[in-house]
Amino acid sequence: MRFLHTADWHLGMTRRFLSPEAQARFADDRIDAVRDIARIAAEQECAFVVACGDLFDSNHVDRQVVARALDALGQFRVPVLILPGNHDPLDAASIYATDAFRARLPASVRVITDAEPIAVVDGVEVVGAPWLTRRPGRDLAAAALEGLGPPRSGVRVLAAHGAVDVLSPDADDPALIRIEGLRHALFAGTVSYVALGDRHSALEVGDDPRIRYPGSPMATDHDELDPGKVLVVDVDVTGVTVTDHAVGRWTFTRITARLDGMDDVERLDADLEGIPGKSRAVVRLALTGSLGVAEDAHLQQVLDHHGEVLGSLTVSEGRSDLAVIIDEADIDALGLQGYARDAAAEIAALAAADGPQRDVARDALRLLHRLAGAA
């Protein structure tokens, strides 16, 4: 028996560091990822799909997002079970209860509303642990397993969403999924596989291939270690085999660079030029070192050039400590005379100080050096 395990689509997600044009592509690609998942499910001959929470980024996404998501879900030719998660819980404001969702829901798609076993295909049950509120206050997976014996025949899959206790820094959170309960259910034959959602990186939990997070099918942040995948799961009498399949098109990259001269700036320029898939690459820089005004002006040109091509290019304030060294030679290099030179020296003094006008003054010096270089 083969099925596809996915989670955390976060349709309707916005990212403040993206320009409006890049945000539009980011949103379109998340919808296209759903179609890619349908294609993988068909190519891999999966019997069904289980989507373990947070398909929508919230219960208040735009109506058009819902319509486009359901149009993409219509591409699936096998049953799809959707588990509400902490971002899209089945509460009073649930997106799954809206007319916009229900009116377009494909016949093959079902929302898991309780912990009753669902006979999804012959010989296979899915038991879900849906979020009914954003703060459930208990281990929903354990509650779903309570009182269950082994399935009468075939295979049973547990679909749950949330943090597992062995991976969470908050040991006192009552909603944590306790891994011992999962292991007991697997050992007792109550379930054959635990399909989880919540973490955006693909992960095997507790060195057990039967307990898995698939991660988000499209990367959402720099801290994700292994996003952009879905899992195809084979279950038989000998055990479980899991293979991952790439889906995501966006990449999130951190670059740390020490800049102490023009050669270092040129090296950074080459590194940015070598990034593949630029229009869907989100790059965050951590810059340290010290540059002269002319070198800093060239750095800004490099950043502006690549910023127009990349999906996003930002300099991390918290991880950057790049000093700009300003001296008489920088003023002399501008070739200014009289009042103009005095004004440039005044701007340089403001740029060298730690006052509120420092950043504006540095921008002005960069512009002066660009203009001087173009003259």
C-alpha positions as CSV (number, residue, x, y, z in Angstrom):
1,M,0.0,0.0,0.0
2,R,1.4,3.4,-1.0
3,F,0.3,6.9,-0.1
4,L,1.6,10.4,-0.1
5,H,2.3,12.4,3.1
6,T,2.4,16.2,3.0
7,A,1.7,19.1,5.3
8,D,2.2,22.8,5.9
9,W,1.3,24.3,2.5
10,H,0.6,27.6,4.1
11,L,-1.4,28.9,1.1
12,G,-2.0,32.6,1.4
13,M,1.3,33.2,3.2
14,T,2.9,36.7,2.8
15,R,6.5,37.6,3.4
16,R,7.3,41.2,4.3
17,F,10.8,41.1,2.8
18,L,9.3,40.3,-0.7
19,S,8.4,43.1,-3.2
20,P,4.8,43.1,-4.4
21,E,6.0,41.5,-7.7
22,A,8.0,38.8,-5.9
23,Q,5.2,38.2,-3.4
24,A,2.8,37.5,-6.3
25,R,5.2,34.9,-7.7
26,F,5.6,33.4,-4.2
27,A,1.9,33.0,-3.9
28,D,1.4,31.6,-7.4
29,D,4.2,29.0,-6.8
30,R,2.6,27.8,-3.6
31,I,-0.6,27.0,-5.6
32,D,1.5,25.4,-8.4
33,A,3.2,23.2,-5.7
34,V,-0.2,21.7,-5.0
35,R,-0.5,20.7,-8.7
36,D,3.0,19.3,-8.5
37,I,2.0,17.2,-5.5
38,A,-1.0,15.9,-7.5
39,R,1.3,15.0,-10.3
40,I,3.7,13.1,-8.0
41,A,0.8,11.2,-6.4
42,A,-0.3,10.1,-9.9
43,E,3.2,9.2,-11.1
44,Q,4.0,7.2,-7.9
45,E,0.6,5.5,-8.1
46,C,-0.3,6.5,-4.5
47,A,-3.7,5.2,-3.3
48,F,-4.5,8.4,-1.3
49,V,-3.0,11.6,0.1
50,V,-2.9,12.8,3.7
51,A,-2.2,16.5,4.3
52,C,-1.4,17.0,8.0
53,G,-2.3,20.6,8.9
54,D,-1.8,24.2,8.0
55,L,-2.8,24.0,4.4
56,F,-3.9,27.6,4.7
57,D,-1.7,30.2,6.5
58,S,-4.7,31.3,8.5
59,N,-8.5,31.0,8.6
60,H,-8.7,34.5,7.1
61,V,-6.9,34.2,3.8
62,D,-8.4,36.0,0.8
63,R,-11.3,34.3,-0.9
64,Q,-9.4,34.1,-4.2
65,V,-6.7,32.0,-2.4
66,V,-9.4,29.5,-1.3
67,A,-10.8,29.3,-4.9
68,R,-7.4,28.8,-6.5
69,A,-6.4,26.2,-3.8
70,L,-9.6,24.2,-4.4
71,D,-9.0,24.4,-8.2
72,A,-5.6,22.9,-7.7
73,L,-6.9,20.2,-5.3
74,G,-9.2,19.2,-8.2
75,Q,-6.1,17.9,-10.0
76,F,-5.9,14.9,-7.6
77,R,-7.3,11.7,-8.9
78,V,-7.2,9.9,-5.5
79,P,-8.7,10.6,-2.1
80,V,-7.2,13.6,-0.2
81,L,-7.6,13.9,3.5
82,I,-7.1,17.3,5.0
83,L,-6.3,17.7,8.7
84,P,-6.9,21.1,10.3
85,G,-3.8,22.4,12.1
86,N,-2.9,25.3,14.4
87,H,-2.9,27.9,11.6
88,D,-6.3,26.7,10.2
89,P,-8.1,25.1,13.1
90,L,-11.6,23.8,12.9
91,D,-13.0,26.5,15.2
92,A,-15.9,28.9,14.8
93,A,-14.0,30.9,12.2
94,S,-12.7,27.9,10.3
95,I,-12.0,28.4,6.6
96,Y,-13.2,24.8,6.1
97,A,-16.7,25.8,7.2
98,T,-17.1,28.7,4.9
99,D,-19.4,28.7,1.8
100,A,-16.3,29.7,-0.3
101,F,-14.6,26.4,0.7
102,R,-17.6,24.1,0.7
103,A,-19.0,25.3,-2.7
104,R,-15.8,24.4,-4.6
105,L,-14.7,21.3,-2.6
106,P,-13.8,18.5,-5.0
107,A,-15.6,15.2,-4.4
108,S,-12.2,13.5,-3.7
109,V,-11.3,15.8,-0.9
110,R,-12.4,15.3,2.7
111,V,-11.7,17.4,5.8
112,I,-10.9,15.4,9.0
113,T,-13.3,16.7,11.6
114,D,-12.9,14.2,14.5
115,A,-10.9,11.2,15.6
116,E,-13.2,8.6,14.1
117,P,-11.3,6.1,11.9
118,I,-11.8,6.8,8.2
119,A,-11.8,4.0,5.7
120,V,-10.0,5.9,3.0
121,V,-9.4,2.9,0.6
122,D,-9.9,-0.8,1.0
123,G,-7.8,-2.2,3.9
124,V,-6.6,1.3,5.0
125,E,-7.9,3.5,7.9
126,V,-6.8,7.0,8.7
127,V,-7.3,8.3,12.2
128,G,-6.9,12.0,12.5
129,A,-6.2,14.4,15.4
130,P,-7.6,17.7,14.1
131,W,-7.1,21.0,15.8
132,L,-10.5,22.4,17.0
133,T,-8.9,25.5,18.6
134,R,-5.6,27.3,18.4
135,R,-4.8,26.2,22.0
136,P,-6.0,22.7,22.5
137,G,-4.3,22.3,25.9
138,R,-3.7,18.5,25.5
139,D,-1.9,16.0,23.3
140,L,-4.3,15.6,20.4
141,A,-2.5,12.5,19.0
142,A,-2.8,10.7,22.3
143,A,-6.5,11.6,22.5
144,A,-7.1,10.2,19.0
145,L,-5.3,7.0,19.9
146,E,-7.1,6.5,23.2
147,G,-9.2,3.3,23.3
148,L,-8.1,2.2,19.8
149,G,-7.1,-1.4,19.3
150,P,-5.3,-2.8,16.2
151,P,-7.2,-2.4,13.0
152,R,-9.4,-5.3,12.0
153,S,-7.4,-5.8,8.8
154,G,-4.9,-3.9,6.8
155,V,-3.2,-0.7,7.8
156,R,-4.0,2.3,10.0
157,V,-2.3,5.7,9.6
158,L,-2.4,8.3,12.3
159,A,-2.5,11.9,11.0
160,A,-1.5,14.5,13.6
161,H,-0.1,18.1,13.7
162,G,2.1,19.8,16.2
163,A,5.5,19.7,18.0
164,V,6.9,16.4,19.4
165,D,8.2,16.6,22.9
166,V,11.7,15.4,22.1
167,L,12.1,18.3,19.6
168,S,10.5,21.1,21.6
169,P,12.3,23.5,24.0
170,D,9.0,24.0,25.9
171,A,8.7,20.8,27.8
172,D,5.7,22.1,29.8
173,D,3.5,22.7,26.7
174,P,0.4,20.5,27.3
175,A,-0.2,20.3,23.5
176,L,3.1,18.6,22.8
177,I,2.8,15.2,21.1
178,R,4.4,12.7,23.4
179,I,6.7,10.3,21.4
180,E,6.3,7.5,23.9
181,G,2.6,7.3,23.1
182,L,3.4,7.1,19.4
183,R,6.0,4.4,20.0
184,H,3.6,2.4,22.1
185,A,0.9,2.6,19.4
186,L,3.3,1.5,16.7
187,F,4.6,-1.4,18.9
188,A,1.1,-2.5,19.7
189,G,0.1,-2.5,16.1
190,T,-2.6,0.2,16.7
191,V,-1.1,2.2,13.9
192,S,1.4,1.4,11.2
193,Y,2.7,4.9,10.4
194,V,2.5,8.3,12.1
195,A,2.0,11.2,9.6
196,L,2.9,14.5,11.2
197,G,2.7,18.1,10.3
198,D,4.0,21.4,11.8
199,R,7.8,21.4,11.2
200,H,8.7,22.9,7.9
201,S,11.7,20.7,7.4
202,A,11.5,17.0,6.5
203,L,12.4,14.9,9.5
204,E,12.4,11.4,10.8
205,V,11.5,11.5,14.5
206,G,13.3,9.5,17.2
207,D,15.2,7.4,14.7
208,D,12.0,5.7,13.7
209,P,11.2,5.8,10.0
210,R,7.5,5.3,10.9
211,I,7.2,8.7,12.5
212,R,7.8,11.5,10.0
213,Y,7.4,15.2,9.2
214,P,7.4,15.9,5.5
215,G,8.2,19.5,5.9
216,S,6.6,22.3,3.8
217,P,6.5,21.6,0.1
218,M,7.9,25.1,-0.5
219,A,10.5,26.8,1.7
220,T,9.2,29.7,3.8
221,D,12.2,30.9,5.9
222,H,16.0,30.7,6.3
223,D,15.8,28.5,9.4
224,E,14.4,25.5,7.6
225,L,16.9,22.7,7.1
226,D,15.2,20.4,4.6
227,P,12.1,21.9,3.1
228,G,10.6,21.6,-0.4
229,K,9.5,17.9,-0.3
230,V,6.7,15.5,0.0
231,L,6.9,11.9,1.2
232,V,5.8,8.8,-0.6
233,V,5.2,6.0,2.0
234,D,5.1,2.3,1.3
235,V,3.6,0.1,4.0
236,D,3.5,-3.7,4.0
237,V,4.0,-6.6,6.3
238,T,7.7,-6.1,6.4
239,G,7.6,-2.5,7.5
240,V,7.7,1.0,6.1
241,T,9.7,2.5,3.3
242,V,9.7,6.3,2.8
243,T,11.1,8.2,-0.2
244,D,11.1,12.0,-0.5
245,H,10.3,13.9,-3.7
246,A,11.3,17.5,-4.4
247,V,8.5,20.0,-5.0
248,G,9.7,23.5,-3.9
249,R,11.1,26.1,-6.3
250,W,12.1,28.7,-3.9
251,T,15.4,28.8,-1.9
252,F,16.4,30.7,1.2
253,T,20.1,31.3,1.5
254,R,22.4,33.0,4.1
255,I,25.7,34.4,3.0
256,T,28.3,35.5,5.5
257,A,31.1,37.7,4.1
258,R,33.9,39.7,5.6
259,L,34.6,42.8,3.4
260,D,37.9,44.6,3.9
261,G,38.6,45.9,0.4
262,M,37.5,46.0,-3.2
263,D,38.6,42.4,-3.8
264,D,36.2,41.2,-1.1
265,V,33.3,43.2,-2.6
266,E,34.1,41.7,-6.1
267,R,34.1,38.2,-4.5
268,L,30.7,38.9,-3.0
269,D,29.5,40.1,-6.4
270,A,30.6,36.8,-8.0
271,D,28.9,34.7,-5.2
272,L,25.6,36.5,-5.8
273,E,26.0,36.1,-9.5
274,G,26.4,32.4,-9.1
275,I,23.1,31.8,-7.2
276,P,20.8,29.6,-9.3
277,G,17.1,30.3,-9.8
278,K,17.6,34.0,-8.9
279,S,14.0,35.1,-9.3
280,R,13.0,32.6,-6.6
281,A,16.0,33.0,-4.3
282,V,15.7,34.8,-1.0
283,V,19.2,35.8,0.1
284,R,20.1,37.3,3.5
285,L,23.6,38.7,4.0
286,A,25.7,39.0,7.1
287,L,28.5,41.5,6.4
288,T,31.4,42.4,8.6
289,G,34.7,44.2,8.1
290,S,35.5,47.7,7.1
291,L,35.4,49.5,3.8
292,G,36.4,52.9,2.5
293,V,33.7,55.2,1.1
294,A,34.5,54.3,-2.6
295,E,34.4,50.6,-1.7
296,D,31.2,51.0,0.2
297,A,29.7,52.9,-2.8
298,H,30.6,50.0,-5.1
299,L,29.1,47.5,-2.6
300,Q,25.9,49.4,-2.7
301,Q,25.9,49.2,-6.5
302,V,26.5,45.4,-6.3
303,L,23.6,45.1,-3.8
304,D,21.3,47.2,-6.0
305,H,22.2,45.3,-9.1
306,H,21.5,41.8,-7.6
307,G,18.5,43.1,-5.6
308,E,16.7,43.8,-8.8
309,V,17.1,40.2,-10.0
310,L,16.9,38.1,-6.9
311,G,13.6,37.2,-5.2
312,S,14.8,39.1,-2.2
313,L,18.2,40.5,-1.0
314,T,18.5,41.9,2.5
315,V,21.4,42.7,4.9
316,S,20.8,41.3,8.3
317,E,21.1,44.0,10.9
318,G,21.5,41.6,13.8
319,R,24.4,39.7,12.2
320,S,26.2,42.5,10.3
321,D,28.9,44.8,11.6
322,L,30.3,46.5,8.6
323,A,32.2,49.8,9.3
324,V,32.7,52.5,6.7
325,I,36.0,54.3,7.2
326,I,36.0,57.9,6.0
327,D,39.1,60.0,5.6
328,E,40.4,63.0,3.7
329,A,41.4,60.9,0.8
330,D,37.7,60.0,0.2
331,I,36.8,63.6,0.0
332,D,39.8,64.4,-2.2
333,A,38.8,61.6,-4.6
334,L,35.5,63.4,-5.3
335,G,37.4,66.2,-7.1
336,L,35.3,68.9,-5.5
337,Q,36.4,72.5,-4.8
338,G,35.3,75.4,-2.6
339,Y,31.8,75.2,-1.1
340,A,31.0,71.9,-2.7
341,R,34.1,70.3,-1.0
342,D,33.1,71.9,2.3
343,A,29.6,70.4,2.0
344,A,31.1,67.0,1.2
345,A,33.4,67.2,4.3
346,E,30.3,68.1,6.4
347,I,28.4,65.1,5.1
348,A,31.4,62.9,5.7
349,A,31.5,64.1,9.4
350,L,27.9,63.2,9.8
351,A,28.5,59.8,8.2
352,A,31.4,59.0,10.5
353,A,29.4,59.8,13.7
354,D,26.8,57.7,15.4
355,G,24.0,60.3,15.2
356,P,20.5,59.9,13.7
357,Q,21.7,61.3,10.3
358,R,24.5,58.8,9.8
359,D,22.7,56.4,7.4
360,V,21.3,59.3,5.3
361,A,24.8,60.9,5.2
362,R,26.4,57.6,4.1
363,D,23.8,57.3,1.3
364,A,24.7,60.8,0.2
365,L,28.4,60.0,0.1
366,R,27.7,56.9,-1.9
367,L,25.7,59.0,-4.4
368,L,28.5,61.6,-4.6
369,H,31.1,58.8,-5.4
370,R,28.8,57.4,-8.0
371,L,28.3,60.8,-9.6
372,A,32.1,61.4,-9.4
373,G,32.8,58.1,-11.0
374,A,30.4,58.8,-13.9
375,A,31.7,62.3,-14.6
